[in-house]
Amino acid sequence: MYANHDLITGYLKGKLNFKGFVISDWEGIDRITLPSHSNYTYSVLASITAGIDMVMVPNNYIEFISDLKYFVKNKFIPMDRIDDAVTRILRVKFTMGLFENPIADFSKVNEVGSQPHRDIAREAVRKSLVLLKNGKQGSEPVLPLPKRASKVLVAGSHADNLGYQCGGWTIGWQGFRGNANATSIVYLMGGHRH
């Protein structure tokens, strides 16, 4: 995705007229090549020309900056691509009022993780689940399941692994494997509530 000019610039920024900025995931452009980071110079060029405006580069920022400067200086990446990225980032910052009020308001920090926040998070999860196929015919949908379904199979590597189910930026910033660090989560296993 990070190197897909047609989707990022053509469709999102062009056809949909998206005015925000496109940011990569943590070390996301490294994964353009396999193995990861095997041709980083290409990854920098491909991602920026595709339309990525901000790149999350936690460790190799010196390499990233060097490559980006080289590509701009030698006109592989046009300056108007850089201007577009900067314009998009600044537009969002101005819209959010970050120049007028650059310091965060900590007056409501004690509300973070409160029950209303958890309720909103649960609602977001319910509304963001994706069903790829709902029955063979629309007249015979699989979901919603009957309240008294006799059997439900939950399978796969994530079926009994709350760490995988939660993913990154939840309980641990990079996620985790297993169930040991998951607290206050209700899940079903073997037909029993745990």
Rosetta constraint file for C-alpha pairs under 8 A:
AtomPair CA 1 CA 7 HARMONIC 7.90 0.50
AtomPair CA 2 CA 24 HARMONIC 7.16 0.50
AtomPair CA 2 CA 28 HARMONIC 7.47 0.50
AtomPair CA 2 CA 29 HARMONIC 6.27 0.50
AtomPair CA 2 CA 32 HARMONIC 6.86 0.50
AtomPair CA 2 CA 46 HARMONIC 7.63 0.50
AtomPair CA 2 CA 47 HARMONIC 5.25 0.50
AtomPair CA 2 CA 50 HARMONIC 7.00 0.50
AtomPair CA 2 CA 52 HARMONIC 6.92 0.50
AtomPair CA 3 CA 32 HARMONIC 7.05 0.50
AtomPair CA 3 CA 43 HARMONIC 7.69 0.50
AtomPair CA 3 CA 46 HARMONIC 5.06 0.50
AtomPair CA 3 CA 47 HARMONIC 4.70 0.50
AtomPair CA 3 CA 48 HARMONIC 7.92 0.50
AtomPair CA 3 CA 49 HARMONIC 7.74 0.50
AtomPair CA 3 CA 50 HARMONIC 5.22 0.50
AtomPair CA 4 CA 8 HARMONIC 6.17 0.50
AtomPair CA 4 CA 47 HARMONIC 7.76 0.50
AtomPair CA 4 CA 50 HARMONIC 5.53 0.50
AtomPair CA 5 CA 9 HARMONIC 5.33 0.50
AtomPair CA 5 CA 10 HARMONIC 6.40 0.50
AtomPair CA 5 CA 49 HARMONIC 7.07 0.50
AtomPair CA 5 CA 50 HARMONIC 3.83 0.50
AtomPair CA 5 CA 51 HARMONIC 6.31 0.50
AtomPair CA 6 CA 10 HARMONIC 4.54 0.50
AtomPair CA 6 CA 11 HARMONIC 6.15 0.50
AtomPair CA 6 CA 50 HARMONIC 7.57 0.50
AtomPair CA 7 CA 11 HARMONIC 4.81 0.50
AtomPair CA 7 CA 12 HARMONIC 6.06 0.50
AtomPair CA 8 CA 12 HARMONIC 5.16 0.50
AtomPair CA 8 CA 13 HARMONIC 6.37 0.50
AtomPair CA 8 CA 22 HARMONIC 7.97 0.50
AtomPair CA 8 CA 50 HARMONIC 6.39 0.50
AtomPair CA 8 CA 51 HARMONIC 5.73 0.50
AtomPair CA 8 CA 52 HARMONIC 7.46 0.50
AtomPair CA 9 CA 13 HARMONIC 4.84 0.50
AtomPair CA 9 CA 14 HARMONIC 5.92 0.50
AtomPair CA 9 CA 50 HARMONIC 6.42 0.50
AtomPair CA 9 CA 51 HARMONIC 5.40 0.50
AtomPair CA 10 CA 14 HARMONIC 4.85 0.50
AtomPair CA 10 CA 15 HARMONIC 6.46 0.50
AtomPair CA 11 CA 15 HARMONIC 4.78 0.50
AtomPair CA 11 CA 16 HARMONIC 6.10 0.50
AtomPair CA 12 CA 16 HARMONIC 5.05 0.50
AtomPair CA 12 CA 17 HARMONIC 6.50 0.50
AtomPair CA 12 CA 18 HARMONIC 5.76 0.50
AtomPair CA 13 CA 17 HARMONIC 4.87 0.50
AtomPair CA 13 CA 18 HARMONIC 4.62 0.50
AtomPair CA 13 CA 19 HARMONIC 6.94 0.50
AtomPair CA 14 CA 18 HARMONIC 7.22 0.50
AtomPair CA 19 CA 88 HARMONIC 6.64 0.50
AtomPair CA 20 CA 88 HARMONIC 5.70 0.50
AtomPair CA 20 CA 89 HARMONIC 7.19 0.50
AtomPair CA 20 CA 91 HARMONIC 7.56 0.50
AtomPair CA 20 CA 92 HARMONIC 6.31 0.50
AtomPair CA 21 CA 52 HARMONIC 7.74 0.50
AtomPair CA 21 CA 53 HARMONIC 5.82 0.50
AtomPair CA 21 CA 54 HARMONIC 7.35 0.50
AtomPair CA 21 CA 85 HARMONIC 6.97 0.50
AtomPair CA 21 CA 88 HARMONIC 5.21 0.50
AtomPair CA 21 CA 89 HARMONIC 5.77 0.50
AtomPair CA 21 CA 92 HARMONIC 7.63 0.50
AtomPair CA 22 CA 51 HARMONIC 7.28 0.50
AtomPair CA 22 CA 52 HARMONIC 5.21 0.50
AtomPair CA 22 CA 53 HARMONIC 5.19 0.50
AtomPair CA 22 CA 54 HARMONIC 6.39 0.50
AtomPair CA 23 CA 52 HARMONIC 5.95 0.50
AtomPair CA 23 CA 53 HARMONIC 5.89 0.50
AtomPair CA 23 CA 54 HARMONIC 4.61 0.50
AtomPair CA 23 CA 55 HARMONIC 5.74 0.50
AtomPair CA 23 CA 56 HARMONIC 7.27 0.50
AtomPair CA 24 CA 28 HARMONIC 5.61 0.50
AtomPair CA 24 CA 29 HARMONIC 6.93 0.50
AtomPair CA 24 CA 52 HARMONIC 6.69 0.50
AtomPair CA 24 CA 54 HARMONIC 6.46 0.50
AtomPair CA 24 CA 55 HARMONIC 5.06 0.50
AtomPair CA 24 CA 56 HARMONIC 5.86 0.50
AtomPair CA 25 CA 29 HARMONIC 7.77 0.50
AtomPair CA 25 CA 55 HARMONIC 7.43 0.50
AtomPair CA 25 CA 56 HARMONIC 6.08 0.50
AtomPair CA 26 CA 55 HARMONIC 7.96 0.50
AtomPair CA 26 CA 56 HARMONIC 5.04 0.50
AtomPair CA 26 CA 57 HARMONIC 6.56 0.50
AtomPair CA 26 CA 58 HARMONIC 7.18 0.50
AtomPair CA 27 CA 31 HARMONIC 7.36 0.50
AtomPair CA 27 CA 55 HARMONIC 7.97 0.50
AtomPair CA 27 CA 56 HARMONIC 5.97 0.50
AtomPair CA 27 CA 57 HARMONIC 5.60 0.50
AtomPair CA 27 CA 58 HARMONIC 7.00 0.50
AtomPair CA 28 CA 32 HARMONIC 7.51 0.50
AtomPair CA 28 CA 55 HARMONIC 7.92 0.50
AtomPair CA 28 CA 56 HARMONIC 7.30 0.50
AtomPair CA 29 CA 43 HARMONIC 5.75 0.50
AtomPair CA 29 CA 44 HARMONIC 7.00 0.50
AtomPair CA 29 CA 47 HARMONIC 6.62 0.50
AtomPair CA 29 CA 55 HARMONIC 7.66 0.50
AtomPair CA 30 CA 36 HARMONIC 5.27 0.50
AtomPair CA 30 CA 37 HARMONIC 4.50 0.50
AtomPair CA 30 CA 38 HARMONIC 7.85 0.50
AtomPair CA 30 CA 40 HARMONIC 6.39 0.50
AtomPair CA 30 CA 43 HARMONIC 6.45 0.50
AtomPair CA 31 CA 35 HARMONIC 7.44 0.50
AtomPair CA 31 CA 36 HARMONIC 4.69 0.50
AtomPair CA 31 CA 37 HARMONIC 6.44 0.50
AtomPair CA 32 CA 36 HARMONIC 7.06 0.50
AtomPair CA 32 CA 37 HARMONIC 7.81 0.50
AtomPair CA 32 CA 43 HARMONIC 5.95 0.50
AtomPair CA 33 CA 37 HARMONIC 6.33 0.50
AtomPair CA 33 CA 38 HARMONIC 6.14 0.50
AtomPair CA 33 CA 39 HARMONIC 6.39 0.50
AtomPair CA 33 CA 40 HARMONIC 7.83 0.50
AtomPair CA 33 CA 43 HARMONIC 7.07 0.50
AtomPair CA 34 CA 38 HARMONIC 6.43 0.50
AtomPair CA 37 CA 43 HARMONIC 7.85 0.50
AtomPair CA 39 CA 43 HARMONIC 6.48 0.50
AtomPair CA 40 CA 44 HARMONIC 6.20 0.50
AtomPair CA 41 CA 45 HARMONIC 6.43 0.50
AtomPair CA 41 CA 67 HARMONIC 6.14 0.50
AtomPair CA 42 CA 46 HARMONIC 5.92 0.50
AtomPair CA 43 CA 47 HARMONIC 5.92 0.50
AtomPair CA 44 CA 48 HARMONIC 6.18 0.50
AtomPair CA 44 CA 64 HARMONIC 6.90 0.50
AtomPair CA 44 CA 67 HARMONIC 6.95 0.50
AtomPair CA 44 CA 68 HARMONIC 6.72 0.50
AtomPair CA 45 CA 49 HARMONIC 6.05 0.50
AtomPair CA 45 CA 68 HARMONIC 7.36 0.50
AtomPair CA 45 CA 71 HARMONIC 7.16 0.50
AtomPair CA 45 CA 76 HARMONIC 7.77 0.50
AtomPair CA 45 CA 77 HARMONIC 7.21 0.50
AtomPair CA 46 CA 50 HARMONIC 5.90 0.50
AtomPair CA 47 CA 51 HARMONIC 6.47 0.50
AtomPair CA 47 CA 52 HARMONIC 5.60 0.50
AtomPair CA 48 CA 52 HARMONIC 5.06 0.50
AtomPair CA 48 CA 53 HARMONIC 6.75 0.50
AtomPair CA 48 CA 77 HARMONIC 7.61 0.50
AtomPair CA 48 CA 81 HARMONIC 7.78 0.50
AtomPair CA 49 CA 77 HARMONIC 6.46 0.50
AtomPair CA 49 CA 81 HARMONIC 7.23 0.50
AtomPair CA 51 CA 81 HARMONIC 7.78 0.50
AtomPair CA 51 CA 85 HARMONIC 7.97 0.50
AtomPair CA 52 CA 85 HARMONIC 7.73 0.50
AtomPair CA 53 CA 82 HARMONIC 7.92 0.50
AtomPair CA 53 CA 84 HARMONIC 7.91 0.50
AtomPair CA 53 CA 85 HARMONIC 4.56 0.50
AtomPair CA 53 CA 86 HARMONIC 7.46 0.50
AtomPair CA 53 CA 88 HARMONIC 7.68 0.50
AtomPair CA 53 CA 89 HARMONIC 7.56 0.50
AtomPair CA 54 CA 85 HARMONIC 7.30 0.50
AtomPair CA 54 CA 89 HARMONIC 7.94 0.50
AtomPair CA 57 CA 61 HARMONIC 5.55 0.50
AtomPair CA 57 CA 64 HARMONIC 7.58 0.50
AtomPair CA 60 CA 64 HARMONIC 6.18 0.50
AtomPair CA 61 CA 65 HARMONIC 5.94 0.50
AtomPair CA 62 CA 66 HARMONIC 6.08 0.50
AtomPair CA 63 CA 67 HARMONIC 6.09 0.50
AtomPair CA 64 CA 68 HARMONIC 6.04 0.50
AtomPair CA 65 CA 69 HARMONIC 6.00 0.50
AtomPair CA 66 CA 70 HARMONIC 6.18 0.50
AtomPair CA 67 CA 71 HARMONIC 6.25 0.50
AtomPair CA 68 CA 72 HARMONIC 6.24 0.50
AtomPair CA 69 CA 73 HARMONIC 5.91 0.50
AtomPair CA 70 CA 74 HARMONIC 6.05 0.50
AtomPair CA 71 CA 75 HARMONIC 5.96 0.50
AtomPair CA 71 CA 76 HARMONIC 4.89 0.50
AtomPair CA 71 CA 77 HARMONIC 5.42 0.50
AtomPair CA 72 CA 76 HARMONIC 6.00 0.50
AtomPair CA 72 CA 77 HARMONIC 4.87 0.50
AtomPair CA 72 CA 78 HARMONIC 6.14 0.50
AtomPair CA 72 CA 79 HARMONIC 6.45 0.50
AtomPair CA 75 CA 79 HARMONIC 7.65 0.50
AtomPair CA 77 CA 81 HARMONIC 6.81 0.50
AtomPair CA 77 CA 82 HARMONIC 7.90 0.50
AtomPair CA 78 CA 82 HARMONIC 7.10 0.50
AtomPair CA 79 CA 83 HARMONIC 6.17 0.50
AtomPair CA 80 CA 84 HARMONIC 5.96 0.50
AtomPair CA 81 CA 85 HARMONIC 6.36 0.50
AtomPair CA 82 CA 86 HARMONIC 6.20 0.50
AtomPair CA 83 CA 87 HARMONIC 5.96 0.50
AtomPair CA 84 CA 88 HARMONIC 6.15 0.50
AtomPair CA 85 CA 89 HARMONIC 6.24 0.50
AtomPair CA 86 CA 90 HARMONIC 6.03 0.50
AtomPair CA 87 CA 91 HARMONIC 5.91 0.50
AtomPair CA 88 CA 92 HARMONIC 6.42 0.50
AtomPair CA 89 CA 93 HARMONIC 6.37 0.50
AtomPair CA 90 CA 94 HARMONIC 6.03 0.50
AtomPair CA 91 CA 95 HARMONIC 6.05 0.50
AtomPair CA 92 CA 96 HARMONIC 6.12 0.50
AtomPair CA 93 CA 97 HARMONIC 6.25 0.50
AtomPair CA 93 CA 98 HARMONIC 5.34 0.50
AtomPair CA 93 CA 99 HARMONIC 7.08 0.50
AtomPair CA 94 CA 98 HARMONIC 6.05 0.50
AtomPair CA 94 CA 99 HARMONIC 6.36 0.50
AtomPair CA 97 CA 101 HARMONIC 5.98 0.50
AtomPair CA 97 CA 102 HARMONIC 7.66 0.50
AtomPair CA 98 CA 102 HARMONIC 4.70 0.50
AtomPair CA 98 CA 103 HARMONIC 7.95 0.50
AtomPair CA 108 CA 112 HARMONIC 7.44 0.50
AtomPair CA 110 CA 114 HARMONIC 7.86 0.50
AtomPair CA 111 CA 117 HARMONIC 7.76 0.50
AtomPair CA 112 CA 117 HARMONIC 6.84 0.50
AtomPair CA 113 CA 117 HARMONIC 5.68 0.50
AtomPair CA 113 CA 118 HARMONIC 6.29 0.50
AtomPair CA 114 CA 118 HARMONIC 6.29 0.50
AtomPair CA 115 CA 119 HARMONIC 6.07 0.50
AtomPair CA 116 CA 120 HARMONIC 6.28 0.50
AtomPair CA 117 CA 121 HARMONIC 6.20 0.50
AtomPair CA 118 CA 122 HARMONIC 6.15 0.50
AtomPair CA 119 CA 123 HARMONIC 6.21 0.50
AtomPair CA 120 CA 124 HARMONIC 6.13 0.50
AtomPair CA 121 CA 125 HARMONIC 6.29 0.50
AtomPair CA 122 CA 126 HARMONIC 6.25 0.50
AtomPair CA 123 CA 127 HARMONIC 6.16 0.50
AtomPair CA 124 CA 128 HARMONIC 5.96 0.50
AtomPair CA 125 CA 129 HARMONIC 6.22 0.50
AtomPair CA 134 CA 138 HARMONIC 7.26 0.50
AtomPair CA 134 CA 141 HARMONIC 5.18 0.50
AtomPair CA 134 CA 142 HARMONIC 5.25 0.50
AtomPair CA 134 CA 143 HARMONIC 6.32 0.50
AtomPair CA 135 CA 140 HARMONIC 5.87 0.50
AtomPair CA 135 CA 141 HARMONIC 4.50 0.50
AtomPair CA 135 CA 142 HARMONIC 4.90 0.50
AtomPair CA 135 CA 143 HARMONIC 7.87 0.50
AtomPair CA 136 CA 140 HARMONIC 6.88 0.50
AtomPair CA 136 CA 141 HARMONIC 7.38 0.50
AtomPair CA 137 CA 141 HARMONIC 6.77 0.50
AtomPair CA 145 CA 149 HARMONIC 6.62 0.50
AtomPair CA 154 CA 159 HARMONIC 5.70 0.50
AtomPair CA 155 CA 159 HARMONIC 5.22 0.50
AtomPair CA 157 CA 161 HARMONIC 7.25 0.50
AtomPair CA 158 CA 162 HARMONIC 7.32 0.50
AtomPair CA 158 CA 164 HARMONIC 5.66 0.50
AtomPair CA 158 CA 165 HARMONIC 6.05 0.50
AtomPair CA 159 CA 165 HARMONIC 7.88 0.50
AtomPair CA 160 CA 179 HARMONIC 7.98 0.50
AtomPair CA 160 CA 189 HARMONIC 7.02 0.50
AtomPair CA 161 CA 165 HARMONIC 6.34 0.50
AtomPair CA 161 CA 177 HARMONIC 6.81 0.50
AtomPair CA 161 CA 178 HARMONIC 5.00 0.50
AtomPair CA 161 CA 179 HARMONIC 5.77 0.50
AtomPair CA 162 CA 166 HARMONIC 5.97 0.50
AtomPair CA 162 CA 177 HARMONIC 7.52 0.50
AtomPair CA 162 CA 178 HARMONIC 6.07 0.50
AtomPair CA 162 CA 179 HARMONIC 5.21 0.50
AtomPair CA 162 CA 182 HARMONIC 6.59 0.50
AtomPair CA 163 CA 167 HARMONIC 6.17 0.50
AtomPair CA 163 CA 175 HARMONIC 6.18 0.50
AtomPair CA 163 CA 176 HARMONIC 4.76 0.50
AtomPair CA 163 CA 177 HARMONIC 4.68 0.50
AtomPair CA 163 CA 178 HARMONIC 5.14 0.50
AtomPair CA 163 CA 179 HARMONIC 5.99 0.50
AtomPair CA 163 CA 181 HARMONIC 7.60 0.50
AtomPair CA 163 CA 182 HARMONIC 6.98 0.50
AtomPair CA 164 CA 175 HARMONIC 7.06 0.50
AtomPair CA 164 CA 176 HARMONIC 6.53 0.50
AtomPair CA 164 CA 177 HARMONIC 5.83 0.50
AtomPair CA 164 CA 178 HARMONIC 7.21 0.50
AtomPair CA 166 CA 170 HARMONIC 6.20 0.50
AtomPair CA 166 CA 171 HARMONIC 7.32 0.50
AtomPair CA 166 CA 175 HARMONIC 6.98 0.50
AtomPair CA 167 CA 174 HARMONIC 7.23 0.50
AtomPair CA 167 CA 175 HARMONIC 4.72 0.50
AtomPair CA 167 CA 176 HARMONIC 7.10 0.50
AtomPair CA 168 CA 172 HARMONIC 6.27 0.50
AtomPair CA 168 CA 173 HARMONIC 5.11 0.50
AtomPair CA 168 CA 174 HARMONIC 4.30 0.50
AtomPair CA 168 CA 175 HARMONIC 3.84 0.50
AtomPair CA 168 CA 176 HARMONIC 7.53 0.50
AtomPair CA 169 CA 173 HARMONIC 4.06 0.50
AtomPair CA 169 CA 174 HARMONIC 6.06 0.50
AtomPair CA 169 CA 175 HARMONIC 6.50 0.50
AtomPair CA 170 CA 175 HARMONIC 6.74 0.50
AtomPair CA 171 CA 175 HARMONIC 6.67 0.50
AtomPair CA 171 CA 181 HARMONIC 7.76 0.50
AtomPair CA 171 CA 182 HARMONIC 7.26 0.50
AtomPair CA 172 CA 176 HARMONIC 6.59 0.50
AtomPair CA 176 CA 181 HARMONIC 7.98 0.50
AtomPair CA 186 CA 193 HARMONIC 7.18 0.50
AtomPair CA 186 CA 194 HARMONIC 6.24 0.50
AtomPair CA 187 CA 193 HARMONIC 6.10 0.50
AtomPair CA 187 CA 194 HARMONIC 5.77 0.50
AtomPair CA 188 CA 192 HARMONIC 5.56 0.50
AtomPair CA 188 CA 193 HARMONIC 4.66 0.50
AtomPair CA 188 CA 194 HARMONIC 5.94 0.50
AtomPair CA 189 CA 193 HARMONIC 6.49 0.50
AtomPair CA 189 CA 194 HARMONIC 6.86 0.50
